Amino acid sequence: MSDTAKGFLAGVLLIACVWAATGLLGGSDQTIDATQPPPTQTEASGGQAQETTPATTLAEDLTAVPFSDLDTMTLDELPPEAVDTINLILEGGPYPFGKDDSVFQNREGYLPDFERGHYREYTVITPGSDDRGARRIVAGQRGEIYYTSDHYNSFREVLL
């Protein structure tokens, strides 16, 4: 495995570890349910605490400052197929298309500038499309995740 692939995998594993440690993965299935609100402190402690506001998680602390100057979005703002794609990335595949997990070259220059191989791209399935469609997740080696719905003409950074 190349150093670039190892670095990328380390970034994805870092995200998975943070999510697992903060309970965002919700059990052993290692998937994210963006439709569910975070548990309150009362729920998280089995009804023992009096506080009913959501607890701050490590993941929230880590993503409070974006990696880029791009507009941001949260998981619950993504289409469900994009959340599915992020889950596939965390699970290491298998991916539905042969081009998934390939190097994204950032030719357009919309993402922060890094060496070739820093970014990998993944298809976000578009219901009703006969091909890969225009939606993608681009993930970087530092754990950053970007979403495009228009085949790389614009990006938003996904805050986890």
Buried (B, 14 or more C-beta within 10 A) or exposed (E): EEEBBEBBBEBBEBBBEBBBEBBBBBEEEEBBBBEEEBBBBBBBEEEEEEEEEBBEBBBBEBBEEBBBEBEBBEBEEBBEBBBBBBBBBBBEEEBEEEEBBEBBEBEEEBBBEEEEBBBBBBBBBBEEEEEBBBBBBBBBBBBBBBBBBEEBEBBBBBBB
